[in-house]
């Protein structure tokens, strides 16, 4: 398995596919995905040279099998993360694994990659938003030590969860 920065010029269509599949897994529908994808490429391009943002593809045997999107220095909202500071809080946007690799253990390696990367950047914790209908993801996060923080005021069927980095 190789984790490599996303090549937007060559692989943006793969990024779109991963985002759509992840949305479908999370919410059971593609209704509303257009809001997530609106301006997606432009955001990725604008963040390409910003050291706080991480966009990676996961490669296995010459093909992309996953996608990671995360950042350090999240603008933490004190209402759902009291006492947390932006400079030491990371945010996990996406862990996507191709269906045929789910259950293979790859996600554990990728989770470790994300936590180690953010820890090296000085993050003491990470936040994510998870769909309350994505039971598989919630079981995985609980197993990895993530815990409930608050409802997500921007999306009624998601919750903020946190992970303390040691």
C-alpha positions as CSV (number, residue, x, y, z in Angstrom):
1,X,0.0,0.0,0.0
2,X,1.3,3.4,-1.0
3,X,-0.2,6.7,0.2
4,X,0.5,9.5,-2.3
5,X,-0.7,13.1,-2.7
6,X,-3.7,13.4,-5.1
7,X,-2.8,14.3,-8.6
8,X,-5.8,16.5,-9.5
9,X,-5.0,16.7,-13.2
10,X,-4.9,12.9,-13.6
11,X,-7.2,11.7,-10.9
12,X,-9.9,14.2,-10.1
13,X,-12.6,11.9,-11.5
14,X,-11.5,9.3,-9.0
15,X,-11.9,11.9,-6.3
16,X,-15.5,12.6,-7.4
17,X,-16.3,8.9,-7.4
18,X,-14.9,8.4,-4.0
19,X,-16.8,11.3,-2.6
20,X,-20.1,10.1,-4.1
21,X,-19.6,6.5,-2.9
22,X,-18.7,7.7,0.6
23,X,-21.8,9.9,0.7
24,X,-24.0,7.0,-0.4
25,X,-22.5,4.8,2.3
26,X,-23.0,7.5,4.9
27,X,-26.6,8.6,4.0
28,X,-28.0,5.8,1.9
29,X,-28.8,8.2,-0.9
30,X,-27.1,10.6,-3.3
31,X,-29.7,13.2,-2.7
32,X,-27.8,16.2,-1.4
33,X,-24.3,15.1,-2.7
34,X,-24.3,18.0,-5.2
35,X,-24.0,20.4,-2.3
36,X,-20.8,18.6,-1.1
37,X,-19.4,18.5,-4.6
38,X,-20.1,22.1,-5.5
39,X,-16.8,23.8,-5.7
40,X,-14.9,20.6,-4.6
41,X,-12.2,20.9,-7.2
42,X,-11.7,24.6,-6.6
43,X,-11.3,23.9,-2.8
44,X,-8.8,21.2,-3.4
45,X,-6.8,23.4,-5.8
46,X,-6.9,26.3,-3.4
47,X,-5.6,24.1,-0.6
48,X,-3.0,22.2,-2.6
49,X,-0.1,24.2,-1.3
50,X,-1.4,24.9,2.1
51,X,0.5,22.8,4.6
52,X,-2.5,22.4,6.9
53,X,-4.4,20.3,4.3
54,X,-3.9,16.7,3.3
55,X,-5.4,15.1,0.2
56,X,-4.1,11.6,-0.5
57,X,-4.9,8.6,-2.7
58,X,-4.2,5.1,-1.4
59,X,-2.6,2.9,-4.1
60,X,-2.3,-0.9,-4.2
61,X,-0.9,-2.9,-7.1
62,X,-1.0,0.2,-9.4
63,X,-4.5,1.2,-8.7
64,X,-6.3,3.7,-6.4
65,X,-8.1,1.9,-3.6
66,X,-8.8,4.7,-1.2
67,X,-8.8,8.4,-0.5
68,X,-8.0,10.5,2.6
69,X,-8.9,14.1,3.3
70,X,-7.9,15.8,6.5
71,X,-6.4,18.9,8.0
72,X,-4.5,20.3,10.9
73,X,-5.6,23.6,12.6
74,X,-9.3,23.1,12.4
75,X,-11.5,26.2,13.3
76,X,-13.0,24.5,16.4
77,X,-16.3,25.7,17.5
78,X,-16.3,26.1,21.4
79,X,-20.0,25.1,21.6
80,X,-19.1,21.5,20.7
81,X,-15.5,21.3,21.7
82,X,-15.0,23.4,24.8
83,X,-11.4,24.4,25.5
84,X,-10.2,23.1,22.2
85,X,-7.9,25.4,20.2
86,X,-7.6,25.5,16.4
87,X,-3.9,25.2,16.4
88,X,-3.9,21.8,18.1
89,X,-7.1,20.3,16.7
90,X,-7.2,18.4,13.4
91,X,-10.2,17.6,11.3
92,X,-10.9,14.4,9.4
93,X,-13.0,15.0,6.3
94,X,-12.8,11.6,4.6
95,X,-11.5,8.1,4.9
96,X,-12.7,6.2,1.8
97,X,-11.9,2.6,1.0
98,X,-13.0,0.9,-2.3
99,X,-15.7,-1.7,-1.5
100,X,-13.4,-4.7,-2.3
101,X,-10.9,-3.6,0.3
102,X,-13.4,-3.0,3.1
103,X,-12.8,-5.4,5.9
104,X,-9.2,-6.1,4.9
105,X,-7.6,-4.1,7.6
106,X,-6.4,-1.3,5.3
107,X,-8.6,1.2,7.2
108,X,-6.6,0.5,10.4
109,X,-3.4,1.4,8.6
110,X,-4.9,4.6,7.2
111,X,-6.3,5.6,10.5
112,X,-2.8,5.2,12.0
113,X,-1.3,7.2,9.1
114,X,-3.8,10.1,9.8
115,X,-3.3,10.1,13.6
116,X,0.5,10.0,13.2
117,X,0.6,12.8,10.6
118,X,-1.6,15.1,12.7
119,X,0.3,14.3,15.9
120,X,3.6,15.3,14.1
121,X,1.9,18.6,13.1
122,X,1.2,19.3,16.8
123,X,-2.4,18.2,17.0
124,X,-3.6,17.0,20.4
125,X,-7.0,15.8,19.1
126,X,-9.0,15.3,15.9
127,X,-12.7,16.0,15.2
128,X,-14.9,14.5,12.5
129,X,-18.6,14.5,11.5
130,X,-20.2,11.1,11.1
131,X,-23.6,10.1,9.8
132,X,-25.8,8.6,12.5
133,X,-27.0,6.1,9.9
134,X,-23.4,4.9,9.0
135,X,-23.3,2.2,11.7
136,X,-20.2,0.6,10.2
137,X,-18.2,3.8,10.5
138,X,-19.5,4.5,14.0
139,X,-18.4,1.0,15.2
140,X,-15.0,1.5,13.7
141,X,-14.5,5.0,15.3
142,X,-15.7,3.7,18.7
143,X,-13.2,0.8,18.4
144,X,-10.4,3.3,17.7
145,X,-11.3,5.5,20.8
146,X,-13.4,8.2,19.2
147,X,-16.2,9.6,21.3
148,X,-19.4,11.7,20.8
149,X,-19.0,15.5,21.1
150,X,-22.2,17.1,19.9
151,X,-24.8,17.2,17.1
152,X,-23.6,18.9,13.9
153,X,-25.7,22.1,13.6
154,X,-25.1,22.1,9.8
155,X,-26.4,18.6,9.1
156,X,-29.2,17.1,11.3
157,X,-28.2,13.5,10.6
158,X,-24.6,13.8,11.6
159,X,-22.7,14.2,14.9
160,X,-19.3,15.5,15.8
161,X,-16.9,13.0,17.4
162,X,-13.5,13.5,18.8
163,X,-10.3,11.6,19.3
164,X,-7.6,12.5,21.8
165,X,-4.1,11.9,20.5
166,X,-1.5,10.7,23.0
